[in-house]
Amino acid sequence: MTKPRVWFITGASRGLGRAFTEAALAGGDRVVAAARDVEPLEELAGRHPGRLVPLSLDVADRRAVFDGVERAAAAFGRLDVVVSNAGGMLYGMVEEATEEQIRAHMEVNFFGAVWVAQAVLPHLRAQGGGRLLQVTSMGSGGGMATVGFYGAGKAALDSVSEALAMEAAGFGVKVTVVQMGGYHTGLFTTGTTATEPLPQYQPLRAEMEAMWGDAVGPEPETAAPVIMELAALPDPPRRLIVGSQSFDHVQEMGRDRAELYRSWEHLSRMAPG
């Protein structure tokens, strides 16, 4: 019989984090579920006595993250799978966003995940290994109007996580950048901070809203089996796109970028280096 694993999941009260928490519990594992508001987790904890520990945590607070990880590791004696999922959306044009909005957004989406990684690594290293899943986005490979700061934070996390994967591999810690597709998580509603619109951008804003359409995406629980299988792989990939349509979109974006580079190859090669 496989020994139950211990998961530490941030942003666990709703959306993807909640779906991953429920899937881990259904698989017989134990979970420390972190969120700013743990009230939605109380009923779930009641249904899984002794196997789910809700943890109130704001990942933007570095000291709180380190303290929280200590409590998480103590709850079940170890950490096997860490899912850095907490995040939000800053919706609006680059010019519209205030300094406060931008900094607050990056504190959660980028720095929060960095603090979690820094806090869990000593535990994973000491026990001889573990998994760290860094939840980013299928759109992290390029910017798009109205969601530029969201893409920027995820792109920064992508890059840092690639470096982290190299740095942690020698300790038996396996890091995967999990590029999520567009799931129905509430990111564009309860998880969104909006800028104050400038009238000059109204035509583009309307164009983008028409492009987004009314589609809400598949339910988060449909992605959970992928995460469960990923966490169980003996040799997981450093990157994984989650979502069939998202896979196609990322491939298309890669082809478009490669074609752009080829179109201007003559100009690139004018300079040495």
SERO-4910 file (N, C-alpha, C, O; in steps of 0.05 Angstrom, whole numbers):
BEGIN
 pado doro    nc1    nc2    nc3   cac1   cac2   cac3    cc1    cc2    cc3    oc1    oc2    oc3
  Met    A     17    -24      0      0      0      0     18     25      0     37     27     15
  Thr    A     11     44    -17     27     69    -19     22     86      5     -1     90     14
  Lys    A     44     96     16     41    114     40     28    140     32     36    152     12
  Pro    A      9    150     48     -4    176     41     16    198     40     34    200     57
  Arg    A     13    215     21     30    239     18     19    262     34     -5    263     40
  Val    A     36    282     39     27    306     52     30    329     31     52    334     20
  Trp    A      8    342     26      7    365      8      6    391     23     -7    393     44
  Phe    A     19    411     12     16    439     22      7    455     -2     22    458    -21
  Ile    A    -17    466     -1    -29    479    -24    -37    507    -16    -52    511      3
  Thr    A    -28    527    -31    -36    555    -26    -59    562    -44    -63    550    -65
  Gly    A    -75    582    -36    -98    590    -51   -118    567    -52   -131    562    -72
  Ala    A   -121    553    -29   -136    528    -29   -166    531    -23   -180    511    -24
  Ser    A   -175    554    -18   -204    557    -10   -223    557    -34   -247    553    -30
  Arg    A   -213    562    -58   -231    563    -81   -216    556   -106   -191    553   -106
  Gly    A   -230    553   -128   -218    549   -154   -201    525   -156   -207    504   -146
  Leu    A   -178    528   -170   -160    506   -174   -149    495   -148   -147    470   -145
  Gly    A   -142    512   -129   -131    503   -104   -150    486    -89   -142    465    -77
  Arg    A   -176    493    -89   -196    477    -76   -199    450    -90   -201    429    -77
  Ala    A   -198    450   -117   -201    425   -132   -178    407   -127   -181    383   -124
  Phe    A   -153    418   -125   -130    401   -120   -131    390    -91   -124    367    -86
  Thr    A   -141    406    -73   -144    397    -45   -163    373    -43   -157    353    -30
  Glu    A   -186    376    -56   -206    355    -55   -196    330    -69   -202    307    -59
  Ala    A   -181    333    -90   -170    309   -105   -150    295    -88   -149    270    -87
  Ala    A   -132    310    -74   -112    297    -57   -125    282    -34   -117    260    -27
  Leu    A   -146    294    -22   -160    280     -1   -175    255    -11   -174    235      2
  Ala    A   -187    257    -34   -200    234    -46   -181    211    -52   -188    188    -52
  Gly    A   -155    219    -57   -135    199    -62   -123    187    -37   -104    171    -38
  Gly    A   -133    195    -14   -123    184     11   -100    199     24    -89    191     44
  Asp    A    -93    222     12    -70    238     22    -80    257     44   -104    260     49
  Arg    A    -60    271     55    -66    291     76    -58    319     65    -40    321     48
  Val    A    -72    340     73    -68    366     61    -67    388     82    -84    388    101
  Val    A    -48    405     80    -48    431     94    -57    451     73    -43    457     54
  Ala    A    -81    462     77    -94    479     57    -92    508     66   -105    516     85
  Ala    A    -76    524     52    -71    552     60    -88    571     43    -91    568     19
  Ala    A    -99    592     56   -114    612     43   -117    636     61   -114    633     86
  Arg    A   -122    659     50   -127    683     67   -152    679     83   -153    687    107
  Asp    A   -173    668     71   -198    663     85   -202    632     85   -208    621     64
  Val    A   -200    620    109   -202    591    110   -230    582    117   -236    558    119
  Glu    A   -249    601    121   -276    593    128   -288    573    108   -302    555    117
  Pro    A   -284    577     82   -296    558     63   -284    530     66   -296    511     55
  Leu    A   -262    527     80   -250    501     83   -259    485    107   -253    462    110
  Glu    A   -273    499    125   -280    486    150   -299    462    146   -295    441    159
  Glu    A   -318    465    129   -336    442    124   -321    418    112   -326    395    119
  Leu    A   -302    424     94   -286    403     82   -269    389    103   -266    365    103
  Ala    A   -258    405    121   -242    393    143   -258    376    160   -249    355    170
  Gly    A   -284    383    165   -302    367    181   -307    340    168   -312    320    182
  Arg    A   -307    339    141   -312    314    127   -287    296    126   -289    272    119
  His    A   -264    308    132   -239    292    131   -223    297    156   -202    308    156
  Pro    A   -234    288    179   -221    293    205   -193    281    206   -188    258    199
  Gly    A   -174    298    215   -147    289    218   -131    289    192   -107    283    193
  Arg    A   -143    295    169   -129    294    144   -127    321    130   -113    324    110
  Leu    A   -142    341    139   -141    367    127   -138    388    149   -153    390    168
  Val    A   -117    404    145   -111    426    164   -113    452    149    -96    459    134
  Pro    A   -134    468    154   -136    495    142   -116    513    155   -112    512    180
  Leu    A   -102    529    139    -82    547    149    -86    575    139    -85    580    115
  Ser    A    -92    594    156    -96    622    148    -69    634    140    -51    635    157
  Leu    A    -67    644    116    -41    653    106    -45    673     83    -60    668     65
  Asp    A    -30    695     85    -28    715     63      1    711     52     20    718     65
  Val    A      3    701     28     29    695     17     46    720     11     70    718      7
  Ala    A     33    743     10     48    768      6     64    776     30     82    793     28
  Asp    A     59    764     53     73    769     78     95    748     81     89    725     89
  Arg    A    120    756     76    142    736     76    145    723    103    148    698    104
  Arg    A    145    738    124    148    726    151    126    707    157    130    685    168
  Ala    A    101    714    149     78    697    154     81    671    138     73    650    147
  Val    A     92    673    114     96    649     98    115    630    111    110    606    113
  Phe    A    138    640    121    157    623    134    146    610    160    150    587    165
  Asp    A    131    626    175    118    616    199     97    595    192     95    574    204
  Gly    A     82    600    171     61    582    162     72    556    152     61    534    158
  Val    A     94    557    137    107    532    128    117    515    151    115    491    150
  Glu    A    128    528    172    136    513    195    112    499    208    115    475    216
  Arg    A     90    512    210     66    499    221     56    477    203     47    456    212
  Ala    A     58    482    177     49    461    158     66    436    160     55    414    160
  Ala    A     92    440    161    110    417    163    106    402    189    108    377    190
  Ala    A     99    416    211     95    404    237     69    389    238     66    370    254
  Ala    A     49    397    222     22    386    223     23    355    219     10    340    233
  Phe    A     38    347    198     39    318    192     67    307    191     71    284    184
  Gly    A     86    323    199    114    314    201    131    316    177    155    310    178
  Arg    A    119    324    154    135    327    129    118    341    108     95    347    113
  Leu    A    131    348     86    117    359     63    126    343     38    150    342     33
  Asp    A    108    332     24    115    317      0    110    331    -26    126    331    -44
  Val    A     86    344    -28     79    359    -52     70    387    -45     51    391    -29
  Val    A     84    407    -55     77    435    -50     66    446    -76     79    445    -97
  Val    A     42    457    -74     29    470    -98     26    499    -92      9    508    -76
  Ser    A     42    515   -106     42    544   -102     21    556   -122     28    562   -145
  Asn    A     -3    559   -112    -25    565   -130    -38    593   -125    -53    603   -142
  Ala    A    -33    605   -102    -47    630    -95    -41    652   -115    -18    654   -125
  Gly    A    -61    667   -122    -57    688   -142    -83    704   -147   -104    696   -137
  Gly    A    -80    725   -162   -103    742   -168    -99    754   -196    -79    749   -209
  Met    A   -117    771   -204   -117    783   -230   -117    814   -227   -134    825   -212
  Leu    A   -100    827   -241   -101    856   -244   -110    861   -273    -95    857   -292
  Tyr    A   -135    871   -276   -147    874   -303   -147    903   -311   -159    920   -298
  Gly    A   -134    909   -334   -134    936   -344   -109    941   -361    -91    925   -362
  Met    A   -109    964   -373    -86    972   -390    -62    980   -373    -65    988   -350
  Val    A    -39    977   -384    -14    983   -370    -14   1012   -360     -7   1017   -337
  Glu    A    -22   1031   -376    -22   1059   -369    -42   1065   -346    -38   1083   -330
  Glu    A    -63   1049   -344    -84   1054   -325    -77   1046   -296    -87   1057   -277
  Ala    A    -60   1026   -294    -54   1014   -268    -39   1033   -250    -20   1046   -258
  Thr    A    -47   1034   -225    -32   1051   -205     -8   1036   -194     -7   1011   -196
  Glu    A     10   1050   -183     34   1037   -171     25   1018   -149     35    996   -146
  Glu    A      5   1026   -133     -5   1009   -111    -16    983   -122    -11    962   -111
  Gln    A    -32    985   -144    -44    961   -155    -22    942   -166    -24    918   -162
  Ile    A     -3    954   -180     18    937   -192     34    923   -171     39    899   -173
  Arg    A     43    938   -151     59    926   -130     43    905   -114     54    884   -108
  Ala    A     18    910   -108      2    891    -93     -2    865   -110     -2    843    -99
  His    A     -5    869   -136     -9    845   -153     16    828   -154     14    804   -151
  Met    A     39    841   -157     64    825   -158     71    813   -131     84    793   -130
  Glu    A     63    826   -110     69    815    -83     56    788    -80     68    770    -67
  Val    A     33    784    -91     19    758    -89     28    739   -111     37    717   -105
  Asn    A     25    747   -136     29    729   -158     58    721   -163     63    699   -172
  Phe    A     77    739   -157    105    732   -160    119    728   -134    129    706   -128
  Phe    A    121    749   -118    136    747    -93    124    726    -74    139    712    -60
  Gly    A     98    723    -73     86    704    -56     95    676    -62    101    660    -44
  Ala    A     97    669    -88    106    642    -95    136    639    -89    145    617    -83
  Val    A    151    661    -92    180    659    -85    183    654    -55    200    638    -47
  Trp    A    167    668    -39    170    664     -9    163    635     -2    176    623     15
  Val    A    142    624    -15    135    596     -9    158    577    -17    165    559     -2
  Ala    A    170    582    -40    192    565    -49    216    567    -30    227    546    -22
  Gln    A    222    591    -22    245    594     -3    239    581     24    257    570     37
  Ala    A    214    582     32    207    570     59    206    540     58    213    527     78
  Val    A    197    528     36    194    499     36    219    484     29    223    461     37
  Leu    A    238    497     15    261    483      5    278    471     28    287    448     25
  Pro    A    283    485     50    298    472     71    286    446     81    300    427     88
  His    A    259    446     82    245    421     91    248    399     71    254    376     78
  Leu    A    244    405     45    246    385     24    274    375     22    279    351     19
  Arg    A    294    393     24    322    385     23    329    366     46    343    346     43
  Ala    A    320    373     70    327    358     94    315    330     93    327    311    104
  Gln    A    292    327     80    280    300     79    288    285     54    280    262     50
  Gly    A    305    297     38    316    283     15    300    284    -11    305    269    -29
  Gly    A    280    302    -12    265    305    -36    237    315    -32    228    319    -10
  Gly    A    223    318    -54    195    328    -54    189    340    -80    205    342    -98
  Arg    A    164    349    -83    154    361   -108    145    390   -102    133    395    -82
  Leu    A    152    408   -121    143    435   -120    130    442   -146    143    442   -167
  Leu    A    104    446   -146     89    453   -170     83    483   -170     69    493   -152
  Gln    A     94    497   -189     91    526   -191     69    532   -211     74    529   -235
  Val    A     46    540   -202     24    545   -220     27    572   -233     26    593   -221
  Thr    A     30    571   -260     32    596   -275      8    596   -295    -14    591   -288
  Ser    A     13    603   -320     -8    606   -339      1    598   -367     24    601   -374
  Met    A    -18    588   -383    -12    582   -411     -5    608   -426      8    606   -447
  Gly    A    -12    631   -416     -6    656   -429     19    670   -419     24    693   -426
  Ser    A     35    656   -403     59    669   -392     81    673   -412    101    686   -406
  Gly    A     78    661   -436     99    665   -456     98    691   -471    115    696   -488
  Gly    A     77    707   -466     75    732   -480     53    750   -469     35    739   -456
  Gly    A     55    775   -473     36    794   -461     11    798   -478     12    794   -503
  Met    A    -11    806   -465    -35    811   -480    -50    835   -467    -50    837   -442
  Ala    A    -61    852   -483    -75    876   -473    -95    869   -452   -109    848   -454
  Thr    A    -97    885   -431   -115    884   -408   -106    865   -386   -114    867   -363
  Val    A    -89    845   -393    -79    827   -373    -48    826   -373    -36    805   -366
  Gly    A    -36    848   -379     -7    849   -381      7    844   -355     28    830   -356
  Phe    A     -3    854   -333     11    850   -308      7    821   -297     25    810   -284
  Tyr    A    -16    809   -303    -19    781   -296      2    764   -311     15    747   -300
  Gly    A      4    769   -337     24    754   -353     52    760   -344     69    742   -344
  Ala    A     57    784   -336     84    792   -327     92    776   -302    114    766   -299
  Gly    A     73    775   -283     79    761   -258     83    731   -263    102    719   -251
  Lys    A     67    719   -280     70    691   -286     95    686   -302    108    665   -298
  Ala    A    102    704   -320    127    700   -336    151    701   -317    170    686   -321
  Ala    A    151    720   -298    173    722   -279    175    696   -263    197    686   -258
  Leu    A    152    686   -254    152    661   -239    162    638   -256    176    620   -246
  Asp    A    154    637   -281    164    617   -300    195    616   -300    207    595   -296
  Ser    A    207    640   -303    236    642   -306    250    634   -280    269    618   -280
  Val    A    240    644   -258    252    637   -232    249    607   -226    267    595   -215
  Ser    A    226    596   -234    222    567   -229    240    550   -245    248    528   -236
  Glu    A    246    558   -270    266    543   -286    293    543   -272    306    522   -271
  Ala    A    301    566   -261    326    567   -247    325    550   -222    344    536   -215
  Leu    A    303    552   -208    299    537   -183    300    507   -188    311    492   -172
  Ala    A    289    498   -211    290    469   -218    318    459   -220    325    437   -211
  Met    A    336    476   -232    364    468   -235    378    468   -207    393    450   -201
  Glu    A    371    488   -191    384    491   -165    376    469   -146    392    460   -129
  Ala    A    351    460   -147    341    441   -127    344    412   -136    340    394   -119
  Ala    A    350    407   -161    351    380   -171    371    362   -155    365    339   -151
  Gly    A    393    373   -148    413    358   -133    405    349   -106    418    332    -94
  Phe    A    383    360    -96    373    353    -69    349    333    -71    337    327    -51
  Gly    A    343    325    -96    320    307    -99    294    322   -101    273    309   -100
  Val    A    294    348   -103    270    364   -104    264    369   -134    280    380   -149
  Lys    A    240    361   -142    232    363   -170    212    386   -173    191    386   -161
  Val    A    219    405   -190    202    429   -194    189    428   -222    203    422   -242
  Thr    A    163    433   -223    149    434   -248    134    460   -251    119    468   -232
  Val    A    138    474   -273    122    497   -280     96    487   -292     96    475   -313
  Val    A     73    492   -278     47    482   -287     32    505   -301     22    523   -287
  Gln    A     32    505   -327     19    526   -343    -10    520   -347    -18    505   -365
  Met    A    -27    532   -329    -55    526   -329    -70    540   -352    -63    562   -359
  Gly    A    -90    527   -363   -108    539   -382   -129    556   -368   -127    561   -344
  Gly    A   -149    564   -383   -170    581   -372   -193    565   -360   -211    558   -373
  Tyr    A   -191    561   -334   -211    546   -319   -230    565   -305   -224    588   -300
  His    A   -254    555   -298   -274    570   -285   -268    572   -255   -279    558   -239
  Thr    A   -250    591   -248   -240    592   -221   -249    616   -205   -244    618   -181
  Gly    A   -263    635   -219   -270    660   -205   -248    681   -207   -250    702   -195
  Leu    A   -227    675   -222   -205    694   -224   -214    721   -235   -204    741   -226
  Phe    A   -232    720   -254   -241    745   -267   -264    758   -252   -275    778   -261
  Thr    A   -271    747   -229   -293    759   -213   -282    765   -185   -273    788   -180
  Thr    A   -284    746   -167   -275    751   -139   -245    755   -138   -236    767   -118
  Gly    A   -230    744   -157   -201    747   -156   -189    770   -171   -165    771   -175
  Thr    A   -206    788   -180   -197    810   -198   -197    837   -184   -216    845   -170
  Thr    A   -175    852   -189   -174    880   -184   -174    895   -211   -158    888   -228
  Ala    A   -192    914   -214   -194    928   -240   -183    956   -238   -185    969   -217
  Thr    A   -171    965   -260   -161    992   -262   -184   1011   -267   -206   1003   -274
  Glu    A   -179   1037   -264   -198   1058   -272   -195   1063   -302   -174   1072   -311
  Pro    A   -215   1056   -318   -212   1057   -347   -207   1086   -357   -220   1105   -349
  Leu    A   -189   1088   -376   -185   1113   -391   -201   1112   -417   -201   1091   -430
  Pro    A   -215   1133   -424   -232   1132   -447   -217   1126   -473   -228   1115   -492
  Gln    A   -192   1134   -474   -176   1129   -498   -174   1100   -506   -170   1093   -529
  Tyr    A   -176   1082   -486   -173   1054   -491   -200   1039   -495   -200   1015   -497
  Gln    A   -222   1054   -496   -248   1041   -497   -251   1023   -522   -261   1001   -520
  Pro    A   -242   1032   -546   -245   1014   -569   -230    988   -566   -240    966   -572
  Leu    A   -205    990   -556   -189    965   -552   -201    948   -530   -201    923   -531
  Arg    A   -211    961   -509   -223    946   -487   -248    930   -497   -251    907   -490
  Ala    A   -264    943   -513   -287    930   -524   -279    907   -542   -291    885   -542
  Glu    A   -257    911   -558   -247    889   -575   -238    865   -559   -243    842   -566
  Met    A   -223    871   -537   -214    849   -520   -236    835   -506   -236    810   -504
  Glu    A   -256    850   -496   -279    837   -483   -295    820   -502   -305    798   -494
  Ala    A   -297    828   -527   -310    812   -547   -294    786   -552   -306    765   -557
  Met    A   -268    789   -552   -251    766   -557   -253    746   -534   -254    721   -539
  Trp    A   -254    756   -509   -257    738   -486   -284    724   -487   -286    700   -481
  Gly    A   -305    739   -496   -331    727   -498   -343    721   -470   -333    731   -450
  Asp    A   -363    704   -470   -377    697   -445   -369    670   -435   -379    660   -415
  Ala    A   -350    657   -449   -342    630   -440   -328    631   -413   -311    649   -408
  Val    A   -336    613   -396   -324    613   -369   -303    591   -365   -289    590   -345
  Gly    A   -300    574   -385   -280    553   -383   -289    529   -368   -310    530   -355
  Pro    A   -275    507   -370   -282    482   -356   -280    486   -326   -266    503   -316
  Glu    A   -293    468   -311   -291    469   -282   -264    461   -272   -251    444   -284
  Pro    A   -254    472   -250   -227    466   -240   -223    437   -234   -200    427   -238
  Glu    A   -243    423   -225   -239    395   -218   -231    378   -242   -220    356   -238
  Thr    A   -236    388   -267   -228    372   -290   -198    373   -294   -187    356   -308
  Ala    A   -184    392   -281   -155    393   -283   -141    377   -261   -118    370   -263
  Ala    A   -156    370   -240   -144    357   -217   -131    330   -223   -110    325   -212
  Pro    A   -143    313   -240   -130    288   -246   -102    291   -258    -85    274   -254
  Val    A    -98    312   -274    -72    318   -286    -52    323   -264    -29    313   -264
  Ile    A    -60    339   -244    -42    347   -223    -35    322   -206    -13    319   -197
  Met    A    -55    305   -201    -50    281   -185    -30    263   -199    -12    252   -187
  Glu    A    -34    259   -225    -15    242   -240     13    255   -242     33    241   -239
  Leu    A     13    281   -246     39    295   -247     55    291   -221     79    286   -221
  Ala    A     41    294   -198     54    292   -172     64    264   -167     82    260   -150
  Ala    A     53    244   -181     61    216   -177     83    207   -196     94    185   -192
  Leu    A     90    223   -216    110    214   -235    137    213   -223    145    232   -208
  Pro    A    152    192   -227    179    190   -215    199    210   -228    217    220   -215
  Asp    A    194    217   -253    211    237   -267    193    257   -281    190    255   -305
  Pro    A    182    276   -266    163    295   -278    177    315   -297    200    321   -294
  Pro    A    162    326   -316    173    347   -333    177    373   -318    164    378   -298
  Arg    A    195    390   -328    199    416   -316    177    436   -324    173    456   -311
  Arg    A    162    429   -346    140    446   -354    117    428   -363    122    407   -375
  Leu    A     93    437   -358     70    422   -367     47    441   -372     40    457   -354
  Ile    A     36    440   -396     11    455   -402    -13    439   -394    -14    415   -401
  Val    A    -31    450   -379    -55    435   -370    -79    446   -385    -88    468   -380
  Gly    A    -89    430   -403   -113    437   -419   -108    432   -448    -88    440   -459
  Ser    A   -126    417   -460   -123    409   -488   -123    434   -507   -105    437   -524
  Gln    A   -143    452   -503   -144    476   -520   -120    494   -514   -109    506   -532
  Ser    A   -112    495   -489    -90    512   -481    -64    502   -494    -47    517   -503
  Phe    A    -61    475   -496    -38    464   -509    -36    473   -538    -15    481   -547
  Asp    A    -59    473   -552    -59    482   -580    -53    512   -582    -38    520   -599
  His    A    -63    528   -563    -58    557   -564    -29    563   -559    -17    580   -573
  Val    A    -16    549   -540     12    553   -535     29    546   -559     48    559   -565
  Gln    A     22    523   -571     37    515   -595     35    536   -617     54    542   -631
  Glu    A     11    547   -620      6    567   -641     22    593   -635     34    604   -653
  Met    A     23    601   -609     38    624   -602     68    620   -607     82    638   -615
  Gly    A     77    596   -602    105    590   -607    112    591   -636    133    601   -644
  Arg    A     94    581   -653     99    582   -682     99    611   -692    115    618   -708
  Asp    A     80    627   -682     78    655   -690    104    670   -682    114    686   -697
  Arg    A    114    664   -658    138    678   -650    162    669   -666    179    686   -673
  Ala    A    164    644   -672    186    634   -688    185    646   -716    206    653   -727
  Glu    A    161    649   -727    159    661   -753    167    691   -753    179    701   -772
  Leu    A    160    705   -731    168    733   -729    198    735   -728    209    752   -741
  Tyr    A    211    718   -712    240    718   -711    253    713   -739    271    727   -747
  Arg    A    242    694   -753    252    687   -779    249    710   -799    266    715   -816
  Ser    A    226    724   -796    221    747   -815    241    769   -812    247    783   -831
  Trp    A    253    772   -788    272    793   -783    300    783   -778    316    796   -765
  Glu    A    305    759   -787    331    747   -782    353    764   -794    375    766   -782
  His    A    348    775   -817    369    791   -830    378    814   -813    401    822   -813
  Leu    A    359    827   -799    365    849   -782    380    840   -756    399    852   -747
  Ser    A    371    818   -746    384    807   -722    414    800   -727    431    805   -711
  Arg    A    419    790   -751    446    780   -758    465    803   -766    488    798   -772
  Met    A    455    827   -768    472    850   -774    491    856   -751    512    869   -755
  Ala    A    485    847   -727    502    852   -704    515    826   -695    503    805   -695
  Pro    A    541    828   -687    555    804   -676    544    798   -648    531    815   -636
  Gly    A    550    775   -639    543    768   -611    520    749   -610    511    742   -588
***
